[in-house]
């Protein structure tokens, strides 16, 4: 026992003040003067070298380091610098930072890079979408390196076009006929959206699937026919399943079966699929039931099932679902709030629950969620003018927070920058992308793409 005490006290003083004892679970906030004298006396009576500590004990102690102190041991000695490169140690940091929630994230991944990319707050304006109310960011890939949406083309009478953004190429349009990109797969190599095609000498609004190695393919039925109108809205993990609306009815597309209609809700006359889970087996959207729109959840076994309303409100919409389809988010009119629009989160256990609103604003809507449904982003506003809206982040512990304020508190925003829309979030729930303007007095103000890293929490905390 005295030997173990000596080892621990040696490590404590060797890393003092790099180790934040107050952050260790169950540790006192600070050592009293008397306790420090006892430790110092023990060290004086039992001199030994730091190198006698087994590597396993050193790395276990390192695993409790605070984020701001995580690089300090690398400056202490060469051995500790080597130990701090251990991938298993960084995997523990990633676990504490809630970065291992994505299925399949294990093995030989570089966890140090994962922590660096997701635990350091950051903000950047990535490019201009030009002027126009239809311009916007709608999706991103797993790490925020690919962003898709709609931009206005200055050279084509401000026509809207589907775009893909990467750091290497910036904003690139996907084709002359495309007008909106709505979703992308996990790695950003497949993008889906809507375009205009010439079919039998007539212009038809159709849906496309774009792949880096295949180009743009128009979605058709298994027989090769093209419906009079389609609009693709969402895709699954690998881009093999696409969902949307065709001629007023929700559809599901695969390369083998083509466009398949999913029907309507209890004899209604309209349905629209918005998103699907990782394998395409669960689809969400909205459909008309008793002359009112209702959020729905579709499975092959149960068909289209209404998710109901919020406190007896008039309508509800489902915008997307999480990885396994167990959580649905969107918006609904709240029967307890004069039918004002509210962001909602649905689960089979709790039903439809309001996420509230932001800073007293009268409306909110949830747009995107991470892999486990614990982080949700969207917009809260005062009315139909999106320029008066604010992007928000919602978590179970802290509720709805202004992303603008979160970034302003860390002096990361440029002057006069207004974040009016959060359109997508990465599966890990740390990187958010959306729309920004610099002149909220102009309804047609130039719109910019923004991307922010908002760490899920301090490495020492268990969560929100």
C-alpha positions in Angstrom: 0.0 0.0 0.0 2.7 2.6 0.8 4.3 1.8 -2.6 1.0 2.5 -4.4 0.5 5.7 -2.5 4.0 6.8 -3.5 3.3 6.0 -7.2 0.1 8.0 -7.2 1.6 11.0 -5.3 4.6 11.0 -7.6 2.4 11.1 -10.7 0.3 13.8 -9.1 3.2 16.1 -8.5 4.9 15.3 -11.8 1.9 16.4 -13.7 0.9 19.3 -11.4 -0.7 21.6 -12.4 -1.6 19.8 -15.7 -4.1 17.4 -14.0 -7.4 19.1 -13.1 -8.2 17.2 -9.9 -11.5 19.0 -9.6 -12.7 17.4 -12.8 -11.9 13.8 -11.7 -15.0 11.9 -10.6 -15.2 11.9 -6.9 -12.0 14.0 -6.4 -11.9 17.0 -4.0 -11.9 20.4 -5.6 -8.5 21.2 -4.2 -5.9 19.8 -1.7 -5.7 21.5 1.6 -2.4 23.0 2.7 -2.0 20.2 5.3 -2.6 17.5 2.7 0.0 19.0 0.4 2.6 19.0 3.2 1.9 15.3 3.8 2.3 14.4 0.2 5.5 16.5 -0.1 6.9 14.8 3.0 6.1 11.3 1.5 7.9 12.3 -1.7 11.0 13.5 0.3 11.1 10.3 2.3 10.6 8.0 -0.6 12.5 9.4 -3.6 12.1 7.5 -6.8 11.9 8.1 -10.5 8.8 8.7 -12.6 9.9 6.0 -15.0 9.2 3.3 -12.3 5.4 3.8 -13.0 4.0 1.1 -15.2 2.8 2.5 -18.6 -0.7 1.2 -17.8 -1.0 3.2 -14.6 0.4 6.4 -16.3 -2.1 6.1 -19.2 -5.0 5.4 -16.8 -4.2 8.6 -14.9 -3.8 10.4 -18.3 -7.3 9.2 -19.2 -8.7 11.6 -16.6 -7.1 14.7 -18.1 -9.2 17.7 -18.9 -9.5 18.7 -22.6 -7.5 21.9 -22.0 -4.7 20.0 -20.4 -4.7 17.0 -22.7 -1.5 18.0 -24.5 0.5 19.0 -21.4 2.1 15.6 -20.7 3.7 15.7 -24.2 5.9 18.6 -22.9 7.0 16.8 -19.7 9.3 14.1 -21.1 9.9 11.9 -24.1 8.3 8.8 -22.6 5.1 10.6 -21.7 5.0 12.1 -25.2 5.1 8.6 -26.6 2.4 7.3 -24.3 0.1 10.2 -25.2 0.1 9.0 -28.8 -1.5 5.7 -27.8 -4.7 5.2 -29.9 -6.5 3.4 -27.0 -5.9 6.4 -24.7 -7.5 8.6 -27.3 -10.3 6.2 -27.8 -11.1 6.7 -24.1 -11.1 10.5 -24.7 -13.5 9.9 -27.6 -15.8 7.8 -25.4 -15.9 10.5 -22.8 -16.7 13.1 -25.4 -19.6 10.9 -26.7 -18.0 10.3 -30.0 -18.5 6.5 -30.1 -22.2 6.5 -30.5 -22.1 5.8 -34.3 -22.5 2.1 -35.0 -19.3 0.6 -36.4 -17.0 3.3 -35.2 -14.2 1.1 -33.8 -11.1 -0.7 -34.9 -8.1 1.2 -36.3 -9.7 4.6 -36.5 -7.4 7.6 -35.6 -9.1 8.6 -32.3 -6.8 11.5 -31.7 -8.0 13.1 -35.0 -11.6 12.2 -34.1 -11.3 14.1 -30.8 -9.5 17.1 -32.5 -12.1 17.4 -35.2 -15.1 17.2 -32.8 -14.0 18.7 -29.5 -12.6 22.1 -30.5 -15.2 24.8 -31.1 -14.9 26.4 -34.6 -16.9 28.4 -37.1 -16.4 29.3 -40.7 -18.3 30.9 -43.6 -17.8 28.6 -46.5 -19.2 30.4 -49.5 -22.1 32.4 -51.0 -25.4 31.0 -52.2 -26.2 34.3 -53.8 -29.5 36.1 -53.4 -32.9 34.4 -53.3 -35.4 33.0 -50.8 -35.0 29.5 -52.2 -31.2 29.2 -51.5 -30.3 27.0 -48.6 -28.3 24.2 -47.0 -30.2 20.9 -46.6 -27.7 18.1 -45.9 -24.2 17.1 -45.0 -22.1 13.9 -44.8 -20.7 12.2 -41.8 -18.0 14.7 -40.9 -19.3 18.0 -42.5 -16.7 17.8 -45.4 -19.5 17.6 -48.0 -22.5 20.0 -47.9 -25.4 20.0 -50.3 -28.4 22.3 -51.0 -29.8 24.9 -53.4 -28.0 28.0 -54.7 -29.0 30.8 -57.0 -27.1 31.1 -60.3 -26.2 34.7 -60.9 -25.5 33.9 -64.6 -28.8 32.3 -65.3 -31.4 34.9 -64.2 -31.0 33.7 -60.6 -32.3 30.2 -61.4 -31.9 27.8 -58.5 -29.5 24.9 -58.9 -28.5 21.9 -56.8 -25.0 22.4 -55.4 -22.3 20.3 -53.7 -19.6 22.0 -51.5 -16.2 20.6 -50.6 -13.1 22.4 -49.3 -11.2 21.4 -52.4 -13.7 22.6 -55.0 -15.9 25.0 -53.2 -19.5 25.3 -54.5 -20.1 23.3 -57.7 -23.4 22.9 -59.5 -24.6 19.3 -60.2 -26.0 20.1 -63.7 -27.9 22.6 -65.7 -31.2 20.8 -65.2 -30.9 20.3 -61.4 -32.7 22.8 -59.1 -32.4 21.4 -55.6 -30.2 18.9 -53.7 -32.0 17.6 -50.6 -29.9 14.8 -49.1 -26.6 12.9 -49.3 -25.4 9.6 -48.1 -22.9 8.9 -45.3 -19.7 9.8 -47.1 -21.1 12.4 -49.5 -20.6 10.4 -52.7 -24.3 10.1 -53.5 -26.7 13.1 -53.7 -30.4 13.2 -54.4 -32.8 15.9 -55.3 -35.0 17.3 -58.0 -34.4 18.4 -61.6 -36.2 19.3 -64.8 -36.1 16.8 -67.7 -37.4 16.8 -71.3 -39.6 13.8 -71.6 -41.4 13.3 -74.9 -41.1 16.9 -75.8 -42.5 18.1 -72.4 -40.7 19.4 -69.4 -41.2 17.3 -66.3 -40.1 17.9 -62.7 -38.4 14.7 -61.7 -36.0 13.3 -59.2 -32.3 12.5 -59.6 -29.6 10.4 -58.0 -26.2 11.8 -58.5 -23.0 9.8 -57.9 -19.4 10.9 -58.4 -18.7 7.9 -60.6 -22.0 7.7 -62.4 -23.2 11.3 -62.9 -26.9 12.2 -62.7 -29.6 9.5 -63.1 -33.3 10.3 -63.3 -35.5 8.1 -61.1 -38.1 6.0 -62.9 -40.5 3.1 -62.2 -39.3 -0.5 -62.7 -40.9 -0.4 -66.2 -38.9 2.8 -67.1 -41.8 5.2 -67.1 -41.5 8.7 -65.6 -44.3 9.9 -63.3 -45.7 13.3 -64.2 -44.1 14.8 -61.1 -41.6 13.5 -58.5 -39.5 15.2 -55.8 -36.9 13.1 -54.0 -36.4 14.2 -50.4 -34.2 11.7 -48.5 -31.8 8.8 -48.7 -30.4 6.1 -46.5 -27.0 5.4 -45.2 -25.3 4.3 -48.4 -27.6 6.0 -50.9 -29.2 2.9 -52.2 -32.8 3.8 -51.0 -34.4 7.1 -51.9 -37.7 8.4 -50.7 -39.9 11.3 -51.7 -43.2 12.3 -53.4 -44.5 11.2 -56.8 -47.8 12.6 -58.1 -49.0 13.4 -54.6 -48.0 10.0 -53.1 -45.0 9.0 -51.0 -42.6 6.7 -52.8 -39.6 4.5 -52.1 -37.0 3.9 -54.8 -34.3 1.3 -55.3 -32.3 0.4 -58.4 -33.9 -3.1 -58.4 -37.6 -2.0 -57.9 -37.6 1.5 -59.2 -40.3 3.9 -57.8 -42.8 2.2 -55.6 -45.8 4.1 -54.2 -46.3 3.7 -50.4 -50.0 4.7 -50.4 -51.8 7.2 -48.2 -53.0 7.5 -44.6 -56.4 6.0 -43.9 -57.9 6.8 -47.3 -56.4 10.3 -47.5 -55.6 11.9 -50.8 -51.9 12.9 -50.3 -48.7 11.6 -48.8 -45.1 12.8 -48.9 -42.0 10.9 -47.7 -39.3 13.1 -46.2 -36.6 10.8 -44.9 -35.6 7.2 -44.1 -33.4 5.4 -41.5 -30.0 3.8 -42.2 -31.2 0.8 -44.2 -34.4 2.3 -45.8 -36.8 0.1 -43.8 -38.4 3.0 -41.9 -39.7 6.0 -43.7 -41.2 9.2 -42.3 -43.1 12.1 -43.7 -46.6 13.7 -43.7 -49.9 12.6 -45.1 -53.5 13.9 -45.2 -55.9 12.3 -42.7 -59.4 13.8 -42.2 -58.4 16.8 -44.2 -55.5 17.6 -42.0 -51.8 16.8 -42.4 -50.3 14.3 -40.0 -46.8 13.1 -39.4 -46.4 9.4 -40.3 -44.0 6.5 -39.9 -44.0 3.7 -42.5 -42.7 0.2 -42.3 -43.3 -2.7 -44.7 -45.0 -4.6 -41.9 -47.3 -1.9 -40.5 -47.7 0.3 -43.6 -48.3 4.0 -43.0 -49.1 4.9 -39.3 -50.1 8.3 -38.1 -48.0 9.8 -35.3 -50.9 12.0 -34.1 -50.8 15.6 -33.1 -49.3 17.8 -30.4 -51.8 18.4 -27.6 -54.7 18.2 -30.0 -53.2 20.6 -32.5 -54.4 20.9 -36.1 -51.4 19.4 -38.0 -48.0 17.7 -37.7 -45.1 17.1 -40.0 -42.2 14.6 -39.8 -38.9 16.0 -41.2 -36.5 13.2 -40.5 -35.6 10.2 -38.3 -32.5 9.0 -36.5 -30.2 6.1 -37.4 -32.5 3.2 -36.4 -35.8 5.0 -37.0 -36.9 5.0 -33.3 -37.0 8.8 -33.0 -38.8 11.1 -35.4 -38.4 14.9 -35.4 -40.3 17.7 -37.2 -42.9 20.3 -36.3 -46.6 20.5 -35.3 -49.2 23.0 -34.2 -49.5 23.0 -30.4 -53.1 22.8 -29.2 -52.0 24.2 -25.9 -50.3 27.2 -27.5 -53.0 28.6 -29.8 -51.8 26.2 -32.5 -48.4 28.0 -32.8 -45.8 25.9 -34.7 -43.4 24.0 -32.4 -40.5 21.7 -33.0 -41.3 18.2 -32.0 -39.6 14.9 -31.1 -41.5 11.6 -31.2 -40.8 8.2 -29.7 -43.1 5.2 -29.3 -42.8 5.5 -25.5 -43.5 9.2 -25.1 -45.4 10.1 -28.2 -45.1 13.6 -29.7 -43.3 16.0 -27.3 -42.8 19.8 -27.9 -39.2 21.0 -27.8 -40.4 24.5 -27.0 -39.2 27.6 -28.7 -36.2 30.0 -28.5 -36.1 33.3 -26.6 -39.9 33.8 -26.7 -40.2 33.4 -30.4 -43.7 32.2 -31.5 -42.6 29.3 -33.7 -39.9 26.6 -34.1 -39.3 23.6 -36.2 -36.8 20.7 -35.9 -34.9 20.0 -39.1 -32.2 17.5 -38.4 -30.9 15.1 -35.8 -27.8 13.1 -35.0 -27.5 9.3 -35.0 -29.1 8.6 -31.6 -31.6 11.5 -31.6 -29.9 13.3 -28.6 -29.0 16.4 -30.6 -31.5 18.2 -32.7 -31.1 21.4 -34.8 -33.5 23.7 -36.6 -34.8 27.2 -36.7 -37.0 29.4 -34.5 -38.6 32.6 -35.7 -41.1 35.3 -35.5 -42.9 34.8 -38.8 -42.8 33.8 -42.5 -39.6 35.9 -43.1 -36.7 33.5 -42.6 -34.3 36.4 -42.1 -35.9 37.0 -38.7 -35.2 33.4 -37.6 -32.4 31.9 -35.5 -30.7 28.6 -35.8 -31.0 26.4 -32.7 -29.5 23.3 -31.1 -31.6 21.2 -28.7 -30.3 18.7 -26.2 -32.2 16.8 -23.4 -30.2 18.5 -20.6 -30.1 22.1 -21.9 -33.2 22.3 -24.1 -33.2 24.8 -27.0 -30.2 27.0 -27.3 -29.3 29.7 -29.9 -26.3 28.6 -31.9 -25.7 32.3 -32.6 -25.3 32.9 -28.8 -23.2 29.7 -28.3 -20.7 30.9 -30.9 -20.8 34.5 -29.9 -19.9 33.6 -26.3 -16.6 32.2 -27.6 -15.9 35.1 -30.0 -16.1 32.9 -33.1 -18.7 34.9 -35.2 -17.7 37.6 -37.6 -19.4 41.0 -37.1 -23.1 41.3 -38.1 -23.3 37.6 -39.0 -26.8 36.2 -38.4 -27.3 32.4 -38.3 -30.9 32.0 -39.6 -31.0 28.3 -40.4 -29.5 25.1 -39.2 -30.2 22.6 -42.0 -28.1 19.6 -41.1 -26.0 18.0 -38.4 -23.4 15.2 -38.6 -24.2 11.7 -37.1 -21.9 12.4 -34.1 -23.9 15.6 -33.3 -21.0 17.9 -33.2 -20.8 19.7 -36.6 -23.8 21.8 -37.8 -24.2 23.5 -41.2 -26.8 26.1 -42.3 -27.5 29.5 -43.7 -26.2 32.9 -42.6 -26.9 36.5 -43.7 -25.2 39.8 -42.9 -28.2 42.1 -43.6 -31.4 41.0 -41.9 -33.3 44.1 -43.1 -33.3 42.8 -46.7 -35.7 39.9 -47.4 -33.5 38.9 -50.4 -30.2 39.3 -48.6 -27.2 37.3 -49.9 -27.1 33.9 -48.2 -23.9 32.2 -47.1 -23.1 28.7 -46.0 -21.8 28.3 -42.5 -20.3 25.4 -40.6 -19.7 25.2 -36.9 -18.2 22.6 -34.5 -20.2 22.6 -31.3 -18.6 19.9 -28.9 -21.2 17.8 -27.2 -19.7 18.7 -23.8 -16.5 18.9 -21.8 -14.6 15.7 -21.8 -15.2 15.2 -18.1 -19.0 15.4 -18.2 -21.2 12.4 -18.9 -23.5 14.3 -21.3 -26.0 17.0 -21.6 
